[in-house]
């Protein structure tokens, strides 16, 4: 049995929050001692097993800028020393480089799981230098895709593993529908990263040809007003709907005719994973650093289009909606993801890697 510290930043119902909560639950279920340390923000959306020890350091957040970072550093140091874990797991780079600065005798091994796009400009400048230095001292790396892993040096690759996210869709509750609703669906924060703007533009290209279809976008965010203005400008009121968030997302989308992921970058897109497991015909942009391409075998279980290319996206949407046999075939094949990416399969790999890093 290992003593595992998991450091989290819970700011909502995102994929990273879901996966790190699942990691804690799965490890305690397997008999490990799990300590879940919450930093910066505590917004619970997923349940934690009652056997998980929880430390909410977000309550100690005060001040801003350098002052807040120093307080966060000291708070995590205090709790880590108290826990004295065999290994700590970080989905947030800041807590990872904090941890490598603590004495080895009480911090144990450190694992960083890259959940974002390592090619992003946010890692330029000072943060890039900090990451480059910290990477020398981190004991293990978990990447969501080969594309993310390949950004890094050979030395880091040797200390790494690629583990996709898990998906848990009850297949018996959501069988492939005999007929589909004439809806195109998208799930994601209304944010520049998710780029629903190009999806709305692409739908405008095919709206006249497919006049009985609507586009439903599930999610909230800072771009809501901007997207509503775009919908009005394109005269798509009554055809494109911003549906907000819902806890019953599977019920809302599983009979749709098409799921589209329009993001510019993602890790492993949970929304795409879930749509595939539900058996929806899926189209995704080839978002950096390659998570969607890892999941989709072009033309077999879905389709990939270039990032930001409205014409290509519109053309592919038209093709899927116009060819029912093709849509049904890719939907059937996509459902296999529910078998290959179960919680058991994914977290078996996590457990094995954790124990391997501890023993080194």
C-alpha positions, 0 to 999 in steps of 0.5 A: 500500500502506498501513501499518495498525495494528490494536489488539485485545483478545483475550479468547476466541472472540467475534464481535469477535475473529473479525472483527478477526482477519479484518480483519488477514488480509484487509488483509495478503492485499491487500498492505498492511503490517499490525501487530496490537497485542494489549492487555490479554488475549491468548487466541487462538482464530482464526489470524493470517496469518504475514505479520501483524506481532504485538505482544503487550502483554498480557504487560506488564499488571501492577497494577490500576486507574489504574496498569494503564491508565497502563502500557497507555497508555505501552505502546501509545504506544511501539509506535505510535511504532515502527510509525508507521502510516498508520492505526490501527483500534480495536474497543475504545474505550479504545485509540481514545481513547488513540491520539488523545492521541498526536502526529499525526506518528506515530499517523496517522489513527484509526478506531474501529469500534463493536462494542457498544451505544452506548445502553448505560449503561456510556457514562454518566458519566465514560466518556460525557464521554471518548467525547464528547471523543474523538469530535471527534478520531477520523478515521473511524467504522465501525458494524455497523448503521444503528441504532448509527450513528444514536445519534451526531451528524450530524458523526460520521455524515459521517465514518462508514460502516456495514459488516456482519460477513462470514460464511463458511459452505461451502455445498457442505459444508452443503446444506439438509437433506432432513429436520431434527432435532427440536432448537432451538439457541442459541449464545452466552456464558451471560451476561445479555446473551445472555438464554438465560433467556427462551429456556428460559422460552419453551421451557417454554411450548411443551414439552408441545405439542412434546414430541419437541423439545429445546433445545440451548444452546452456550456457556459462562459465568458463568450456567451454574449459574443456568440449570441451576437454572432448567432443574431448576425447570421440570422440563426435565431431559432436554429442555434441554441446556447443551452447552458450546463446540465447534469443530465448531459448524456440524456440530452445528447445521445440521440443527436445526429452529430457531435462536433468538437471545435477546439483549438487545443485540448488534452484528451477531450473528455466531451469527445470521449463521452460522445464516442462512448455514447455512439454519436457520429463525431467530428473533431478538429485536429486540436493540439497536441493531438489528443483527438487524433489519438482517439479518432481513426479517420473515417473509421470511428470519426472524422478529423478536420484542420483547426480553425478551418470553417470550410473543411468543417462545414464540408465534413458536417454536410457529408455526415448528415447527408450519408446516414449509412456512414454516420451509423457505421462510425457511430457503431465503431466509436462506441468501442472506446467505452471498452478500451477506456474503462476506469479499470483499464486506465487506472490499472496503468496509473497504479502500476506507474505510481508504484514503479516511480516509488520504487525507483 
